[in-house]
């Protein structure tokens, strides 16, 4: 039975039976010969399709029923919860909106369309390129036949090494030949490479329900983020996809790489320890493999215009309806997403009703699932201790995220001592609150590390990279890449944002290294 896909730019199910002539040549030791014209990127491998039903809002659904086989019913595994607690400032409250999905052990899953952009500029020579190529080969072992992969190398030019091909045994030799031919030379043009990746997503005849771009670079391309955003807008790709970026070493620009990832709610990995590149790849792939729903929209509204602030820069305000909304392209199993909203319900006001509505589309059936919850906020009501601990822990999590970003901006303006002072002030507040759980303990440790990142000597070396990543990690509850997989028991708290499949993928990689040490030697 085939996996879910769509095809065509305007018509979800355009005619895909027309034969496409594939002109390509893979010879060991030679760069693959393959079409580079953007308008001909409809040469992707076909995916078997089974139309199962018409969804309740007019979109046809194609599925391989893997969630059904695993008895994973979306409606039974997604929970929306609201709680609140008063803040130290009288008449203000922190409202916690939590979306939690249950874990699921799966052996089969929906297919992924993965496009890897590999920077092979001159600065990638030596150990970096050697380890990137090895990591890509190991990544191949985690792909399933329903997955499709496209490899693109770029410097100041870009070159498509493979079509978007299925990760079948028959195609593995093509991927290996392509990877082996990558050599470091030239400058860096991230924007042009991203344009090619977006063209491939746009012109696919078939479309797996999960799609992601992995951007790997150690360089800086001034203005790249703006060009990428313009291309995303002009391509107007209707199907959801993410962008995950991987910055190698001190020379990469964390601002550009994080902005590009953030355009599509992806993750920026700063990789200071080059030997851990593969673990970051595996963690990111584990996240994509965990997707159970997409096109998730969350709207929060109130009756009396008491919402004072929402945290994070992805919320959109609707003034007419007095509501805020946020979009998430993917929803993974075994994760929790928590959003903090500040309200101002003064003592003189009797109460306030906060309403939250969420709708999301099943990745398997495309059926829309809607949840609605509301909470009545009564000013000066004392929250139960367990609620207080939970709400305030997340309140200080997002406070810390904002502090990391503020410290980053102060550092760019050479105000290092002021940056450290803002961090110390928040540390003192958290300490006085006497909160105690793995997440807030991690936040506190990261604030301590951030003091070092704001040191005048360290900031421009790696401090700005770490501060950029810490903002993304704690504001959006993203995994931590190489730091999260430490064997040190004292670092177990760093696993708070990782789901079980991501942990499993990394453990599997480590076992592969133990079983086949020769393949993983530098």
C-alpha positions in Angstrom: 0.0 0.0 0.0 1.5 3.4 -1.0 2.2 6.3 1.3 0.4 9.6 1.2 1.4 12.1 -1.4 0.1 14.8 -3.7 1.4 16.1 -7.0 1.3 19.2 -9.2 1.5 22.9 -8.2 -2.1 23.9 -8.6 -3.9 20.6 -8.9 -3.2 18.3 -5.9 -3.6 15.3 -8.2 -2.3 16.3 -11.6 -1.7 13.6 -14.2 1.5 11.8 -13.1 1.2 8.9 -15.6 3.1 10.8 -18.3 6.5 9.4 -18.8 9.4 11.6 -17.7 12.7 11.0 -19.5 15.5 10.6 -17.0 19.0 11.6 -18.3 21.6 10.8 -15.7 24.9 9.1 -15.4 26.6 7.8 -12.3 30.2 6.6 -12.7 32.4 5.9 -9.7 34.9 8.7 -9.2 33.1 11.1 -11.4 30.6 13.9 -10.6 27.1 12.6 -11.5 25.8 13.9 -14.8 22.2 15.1 -14.2 19.9 17.9 -15.4 20.4 21.2 -13.6 17.4 23.2 -15.1 15.0 24.2 -12.4 12.0 23.9 -14.7 12.8 20.2 -15.2 12.9 19.2 -11.5 9.7 17.1 -12.0 12.0 14.1 -12.4 11.4 12.8 -8.9 10.9 9.1 -8.3 7.3 8.0 -8.3 5.6 6.9 -5.1 2.8 4.2 -5.1 -0.5 5.9 -4.3 -3.7 4.7 -2.8 -6.7 7.0 -2.5 -8.6 6.1 0.6 -11.2 8.7 1.2 -12.4 12.3 0.8 -11.7 14.3 3.9 -14.4 16.4 5.6 -13.1 19.7 4.3 -12.7 18.8 0.6 -9.2 17.4 0.3 -8.5 13.9 -1.0 -6.4 11.7 1.3 -3.8 9.2 0.3 -2.5 6.9 3.0 -0.5 3.7 3.9 -2.5 3.4 7.1 0.6 3.1 9.3 -1.0 5.0 12.2 -4.1 2.7 11.9 -1.9 -0.4 12.0 -0.3 0.9 15.2 -3.7 1.8 16.7 -2.6 5.4 17.0 -5.7 7.5 16.8 -4.8 11.2 16.6 -7.8 12.4 18.6 -7.0 10.0 21.4 -3.3 11.1 21.6 -3.4 14.9 21.5 -4.2 16.8 24.7 -4.8 20.6 25.0 -4.6 21.9 28.6 -4.9 25.4 30.1 -3.8 26.6 33.6 -2.7 29.9 35.1 -1.0 31.4 38.1 -0.7 34.9 39.5 2.5 36.8 38.9 4.5 38.9 41.4 3.0 42.1 39.9 -0.5 42.4 41.4 -3.3 41.9 38.9 -1.2 40.1 36.3 -1.3 36.4 35.5 0.7 33.9 33.4 -1.5 31.5 31.4 0.1 28.2 30.3 -1.3 26.7 27.1 0.1 23.1 26.7 -0.2 20.8 23.7 1.0 17.3 24.4 1.1 14.2 22.2 1.6 10.7 23.5 4.6 8.6 22.5 4.2 5.8 20.0 6.6 3.0 19.1 6.4 2.6 15.3 8.3 0.3 12.9 6.8 1.8 9.7 6.0 5.5 9.1 5.0 7.9 6.4 7.6 8.8 3.8 9.9 11.8 4.1 11.2 14.0 1.2 14.6 15.2 2.3 16.8 17.7 0.5 20.3 18.0 1.8 22.3 21.2 0.8 26.0 20.6 1.4 28.4 23.5 1.5 31.6 22.4 -0.2 33.4 25.8 -0.2 37.1 26.0 0.4 36.7 26.4 4.2 35.0 23.0 4.4 38.2 21.2 3.3 39.9 18.6 5.5 38.2 17.1 8.5 34.9 19.0 8.1 34.3 17.6 4.6 35.5 14.1 5.6 33.1 13.9 8.5 30.1 15.5 6.6 30.5 12.8 3.9 30.7 10.0 6.5 27.7 11.4 8.3 25.6 11.5 5.1 26.5 7.9 4.4 25.3 6.9 7.9 22.2 8.9 7.4 21.4 6.8 4.4 21.1 3.8 6.7 18.2 5.4 8.6 16.1 6.1 5.6 13.3 3.8 4.5 12.3 2.8 0.9 9.3 5.3 1.1 11.7 8.1 1.9 13.2 10.2 -1.0 16.5 12.1 -0.9 18.0 14.8 -3.0 21.7 15.8 -2.6 22.9 19.3 -3.7 26.4 20.6 -3.3 27.1 24.4 -3.3 29.8 26.9 -3.1 29.3 30.2 -5.0 27.5 27.9 -7.5 25.2 25.0 -6.8 24.9 21.6 -8.4 22.2 18.9 -8.1 24.1 15.6 -7.4 20.9 13.5 -7.4 17.3 13.7 -8.3 14.7 13.3 -5.5 15.1 9.6 -5.4 13.7 6.8 -3.2 16.1 5.4 -0.7 15.9 1.9 -2.1 18.7 -0.6 -2.2 18.9 -0.1 -6.0 19.5 3.7 -5.6 22.1 3.4 -2.8 25.0 3.1 -5.1 24.0 6.4 -6.8 23.9 8.2 -3.4 27.3 6.8 -2.4 28.9 7.9 -5.7 27.4 11.3 -5.4 28.7 11.7 -1.8 32.2 10.5 -2.7 32.6 13.1 -5.4 32.0 16.1 -3.1 35.2 18.1 -2.8 35.9 21.5 -1.1 36.5 24.6 -3.2 35.0 28.0 -4.0 33.1 30.6 -1.9 29.6 30.4 -0.2 26.2 31.3 -1.7 23.5 30.0 0.6 20.7 31.9 -1.0 21.2 30.4 -4.4 21.4 26.9 -3.0 18.2 27.4 -1.1 16.5 28.6 -4.3 17.4 25.3 -6.0 16.0 23.3 -3.0 12.8 25.2 -3.0 12.4 24.6 -6.8 12.7 20.9 -6.2 10.0 21.0 -3.6 7.8 23.1 -5.9 8.2 21.0 -9.0 7.9 17.5 -7.5 5.4 15.4 -9.4 4.8 13.4 -6.2 4.9 14.7 -2.6 5.5 12.8 0.5 3.5 14.2 3.4 6.6 15.1 5.3 9.3 17.3 3.7 12.4 19.0 5.0 15.5 20.8 3.8 18.8 20.2 5.7 21.2 23.1 5.1 24.8 22.4 6.1 27.4 25.2 6.0 30.3 26.7 7.8 30.3 30.0 6.1 28.7 33.4 6.0 26.6 34.8 3.1 25.5 38.4 3.8 21.9 39.0 2.9 21.2 35.3 2.4 18.3 35.2 4.8 16.4 38.0 3.0 16.9 36.3 -0.4 15.7 33.0 1.0 12.6 34.6 2.5 11.8 36.3 -0.8 12.1 32.9 -2.6 9.9 31.2 -0.1 7.2 33.8 -0.7 7.5 33.7 -4.5 7.5 29.9 -4.7 4.4 29.8 -2.6 4.8 26.1 -1.9 1.4 24.9 -0.5 2.6 21.7 1.2 4.1 22.1 4.7 7.9 21.7 5.1 10.6 22.6 7.5 14.1 23.9 7.2 16.8 22.6 9.6 20.2 24.4 9.5 23.6 23.0 10.7 26.3 25.5 11.3 29.9 24.1 11.6 32.5 26.0 13.6 33.1 29.6 14.5 33.0 31.0 11.0 29.3 30.2 10.4 26.9 33.0 10.9 24.4 32.1 13.6 22.1 35.0 12.8 21.7 34.0 9.1 21.4 30.2 9.8 18.9 30.6 12.7 16.7 33.0 10.7 16.6 30.7 7.7 15.6 27.8 10.0 13.0 29.9 11.8 11.3 30.9 8.5 9.7 27.4 8.4 9.8 26.6 12.2 12.9 24.4 11.9 15.9 24.2 14.1 19.4 25.7 14.0 22.1 23.4 15.2 25.4 25.0 16.1 28.0 22.3 15.9 31.3 23.2 17.6 32.5 19.6 18.0 32.7 18.5 14.4 32.8 14.8 15.2 29.2 15.1 16.5 27.7 16.1 13.1 26.2 12.7 12.6 24.3 12.9 16.0 22.8 16.2 15.0 21.7 14.8 11.7 20.1 11.7 13.4 18.3 13.8 16.0 16.8 16.1 13.3 15.8 13.1 11.2 14.2 11.5 14.2 12.1 14.7 14.6 10.9 14.5 11.0 10.1 10.8 11.4 7.9 11.5 14.4 5.4 13.7 12.6 1.8 12.7 13.1 0.0 15.9 12.0 0.6 19.1 10.1 -0.9 22.5 9.4 -1.5 23.1 13.1 -3.2 26.4 14.0 -3.7 27.6 17.5 -5.8 30.7 18.4 -6.1 32.3 21.8 -8.7 34.9 22.5 -10.3 36.7 25.5 -13.6 38.5 26.2 -12.3 41.7 27.8 -9.0 42.5 26.0 -6.8 41.5 28.9 -4.0 39.7 27.0 -0.9 41.8 27.8 1.8 39.8 26.1 2.5 36.6 24.1 6.0 35.1 24.1 7.8 34.2 20.9 7.9 36.0 17.6 5.6 33.8 15.6 2.2 35.0 17.0 0.0 37.0 14.8 -2.5 39.6 16.3 -6.0 39.9 15.0 -7.2 43.3 16.4 -10.8 42.9 15.3 -11.3 39.6 17.1 -8.8 40.4 19.9 -7.0 37.2 19.3 -3.5 35.8 18.7 -2.7 32.9 16.5 0.3 30.8 15.8 1.1 28.2 13.1 3.1 25.0 13.4 3.8 23.1 10.2 4.3 19.8 12.0 3.2 18.1 15.2 5.3 15.2 16.4 4.4 12.4 18.7 5.9 12.2 22.2 6.4 16.0 22.5 5.0 18.8 24.5 4.7 22.4 23.3 4.0 25.0 26.0 3.0 28.6 25.3 3.0 31.4 27.9 0.5 34.3 27.7 0.5 37.2 30.2 -2.9 38.6 31.1 -3.8 41.6 33.2 -7.0 40.9 35.1 -7.1 43.6 37.8 -8.7 43.0 41.2 -11.7 45.1 40.4 -12.6 42.8 37.4 -14.7 39.8 38.4 -13.1 37.4 36.0 -11.9 36.8 32.4 -12.5 33.9 30.1 -9.6 32.8 27.9 -10.5 30.6 25.0 -8.1 28.4 23.0 -8.9 26.7 19.7 -6.6 24.3 17.9 -7.0 22.5 14.6 -4.6 20.2 13.0 -4.6 17.8 10.0 -3.7 14.1 10.3 -0.6 13.3 8.3 -2.2 10.0 7.4 -5.8 10.8 6.5 -5.6 14.6 6.1 -8.8 14.8 8.3 -9.0 17.9 10.4 -9.1 17.5 14.1 -10.3 20.4 16.3 -10.0 20.9 20.1 -11.4 23.9 22.0 -10.7 24.7 25.7 -11.4 27.7 27.9 -10.3 28.8 31.4 -11.9 31.3 33.7 -9.2 33.6 35.3 -10.2 34.9 38.7 -7.8 37.7 40.0 -5.9 37.0 43.2 -6.9 33.3 43.3 -4.0 31.3 44.6 -3.0 28.4 42.4 -2.4 25.0 43.8 1.3 24.3 44.4 1.7 21.8 41.5 0.0 24.2 39.1 2.1 27.1 40.4 5.3 25.1 39.9 4.4 24.1 36.3 3.2 27.5 35.2 6.0 29.5 36.7 8.6 27.1 35.4 7.5 27.7 31.9 7.1 31.4 32.6 10.8 31.6 33.6 11.7 29.4 30.6 10.4 32.0 28.2 11.8 34.8 30.3 15.2 33.1 30.0 14.8 32.8 26.2 14.2 36.5 26.0 17.2 37.1 28.2 19.4 35.1 25.9 18.2 37.2 22.9 18.6 40.5 24.8 22.1 39.4 25.9 22.9 38.6 22.3 21.9 42.0 21.1 23.8 43.7 23.9 26.9 41.7 23.0 26.6 42.8 19.4 26.6 46.3 20.7 29.7 45.6 22.8 27.7 46.0 26.1 29.1 42.8 27.6 28.8 43.8 31.3 25.1 44.9 30.8 24.4 41.6 29.1 25.8 39.7 32.1 23.9 41.8 34.5 20.5 41.0 32.9 21.4 37.3 33.1 22.4 37.5 36.8 19.2 39.4 37.6 17.0 36.6 36.1 19.1 33.9 37.9 18.3 35.6 41.2 14.6 35.7 40.4 14.5 32.0 39.6 16.5 31.1 42.7 14.1 33.0 44.9 11.1 31.2 43.4 12.4 27.9 44.6 11.3 26.0 41.5 12.7 22.5 41.1 12.3 20.3 38.1 14.6 19.1 35.3 13.5 21.8 32.8 14.0 24.8 35.1 17.3 23.3 36.4 18.5 23.2 32.8 17.4 26.8 32.3 19.4 27.9 35.3 22.5 26.0 34.1 22.2 27.6 30.7 21.9 31.0 32.3 25.1 30.3 34.1 26.8 29.2 30.9 25.5 32.3 29.2 27.5 34.5 31.6 30.6 33.0 29.9 29.2 33.4 26.5 28.9 37.2 27.1 32.5 37.5 28.1 34.2 40.1 25.8 36.8 37.6 24.7 34.5 34.7 24.1 31.4 36.4 22.6 32.8 36.8 19.0 34.4 33.4 19.1 31.5 31.2 20.0 29.4 33.0 22.5 27.0 34.5 19.9 26.5 31.1 18.3 25.5 29.5 21.7 23.3 32.4 22.7 21.4 32.2 19.3 20.9 28.5 19.8 19.8 28.9 23.4 17.1 31.4 22.5 15.6 29.0 19.9 16.0 26.0 22.3 14.1 27.4 25.2 11.6 29.7 23.5 10.4 26.9 21.2 11.4 23.8 23.2 13.7 22.4 20.6 16.3 19.6 21.2 19.9 20.6 21.8 21.9 18.6 19.2 25.2 17.3 20.6 24.8 18.7 24.1 21.6 16.6 24.7 23.2 13.3 24.1 25.9 13.4 26.8 26.7 10.2 28.6 27.3 12.1 31.8 24.4 11.3 34.2 24.6 14.9 35.5 23.6 16.1 32.0 20.4 14.0 31.8 18.4 17.2 32.3 19.4 18.3 28.8 17.0 15.7 27.3 13.9 17.6 28.3 12.9 18.6 24.8 13.8 15.5 22.9 11.2 12.8 22.1 11.8 9.0 22.5 12.4 8.4 18.7 15.1 11.0 18.6 16.8 9.4 21.6 16.4 6.0 19.9 18.0 7.2 16.7 21.0 8.6 18.5 21.4 5.4 20.6 21.1 3.4 17.4 23.9 5.5 15.9 26.1 5.0 18.9 25.5 1.3 18.7 26.5 1.3 15.1 29.8 3.0 16.0 30.4 0.3 18.7 29.6 -2.5 16.3 31.6 -1.1 13.3 34.3 1.2 14.7 36.4 1.1 11.5 33.6 2.8 9.6 33.4 5.7 12.1 37.1 6.4 12.4 38.2 9.8 11.2 
